[in-house]
């Protein structure tokens, strides 16, 4: 209880999963995506990094979008941001 299992689909097509507590700051989710994207090479053999401000996270249905700016002061928790279901599937949308 009090956790959400998040699956993130990266631009490379790979998937990354992790469980987060509802009380964790939304920035923890963005930091997780940053770390996953940097750890995986892209199709051209590059670093695969997506760059901190160059993406947003989105859920498809119902459509919800989270920008990094929403977690600038660490006041917004994952649960308060609306990620309170048992499982969430998010896409990384490059800007």
C-alpha positions in Angstrom: 0.0 0.0 0.0 1.1 3.5 -0.7 3.2 2.6 -3.7 2.9 2.7 -7.5 4.6 0.4 -10.0 5.7 2.5 -12.9 6.6 1.2 -16.4 8.4 3.8 -18.6 8.7 3.3 -22.3 12.0 5.0 -23.4 12.5 6.6 -26.9 14.7 3.7 -27.8 11.7 1.4 -27.4 13.1 -0.2 -24.2 11.1 -0.3 -21.0 12.2 0.5 -17.5 10.2 -0.4 -14.4 10.4 0.7 -10.7 8.2 0.9 -7.7 7.8 4.4 -6.1 6.2 5.4 -2.8 3.3 7.9 -3.2 5.1 10.2 -0.9 8.3 10.4 -3.0 8.8 13.7 -4.9 7.9 13.7 -8.6 11.6 14.6 -9.3 12.5 11.0 -8.2 10.6 9.7 -11.3 12.4 12.2 -13.6 15.7 11.2 -12.1 14.9 7.5 -12.7 14.1 8.2 -16.3 17.3 10.3 -16.7 19.4 7.4 -15.3 17.7 4.8 -17.5 18.2 6.8 -20.6 21.8 7.4 -19.9 22.5 3.7 -19.2 21.1 2.5 -22.5 22.8 3.1 -25.9 20.7 4.4 -28.7 20.3 2.8 -32.1 23.4 4.6 -33.5 25.5 3.3 -30.6 25.5 6.7 -28.9 24.9 7.3 -25.2 21.1 7.3 -25.6 20.8 10.3 -23.3 17.7 12.3 -23.7 18.7 15.5 -21.9 17.1 16.9 -18.8 14.7 19.5 -20.2 14.1 17.8 -23.5 11.3 15.4 -22.6 8.0 15.1 -20.7 6.3 12.0 -19.3 2.8 11.1 -20.5 0.1 8.5 -19.7 -2.0 7.6 -22.7 -5.4 6.9 -21.2 -6.6 9.0 -19.7 -4.2 11.5 -21.2 -2.0 13.0 -18.5 1.3 14.9 -18.9 4.0 15.8 -16.4 6.8 18.3 -17.1 10.0 18.5 -15.2 9.1 22.1 -14.2 6.3 20.7 -12.0 8.9 19.2 -9.6 11.2 22.3 -9.4 10.7 22.7 -5.6 10.2 19.0 -4.6 6.8 20.0 -3.1 4.8 17.8 -5.5 4.8 14.1 -4.6 4.2 11.3 -7.0 0.8 10.6 -5.4 -0.2 14.3 -5.5 0.7 14.4 -9.2 -2.0 11.8 -9.8 0.2 8.7 -10.1 -1.7 6.9 -7.3 -3.0 3.8 -9.1 -1.4 0.4 -8.4 0.3 0.5 -11.8 1.1 3.3 -14.3 2.5 3.1 -17.8 4.3 6.2 -19.0 5.8 7.3 -22.3 8.8 9.5 -22.7 7.8 12.2 -25.2 10.7 14.1 -26.7 10.2 17.8 -27.1 
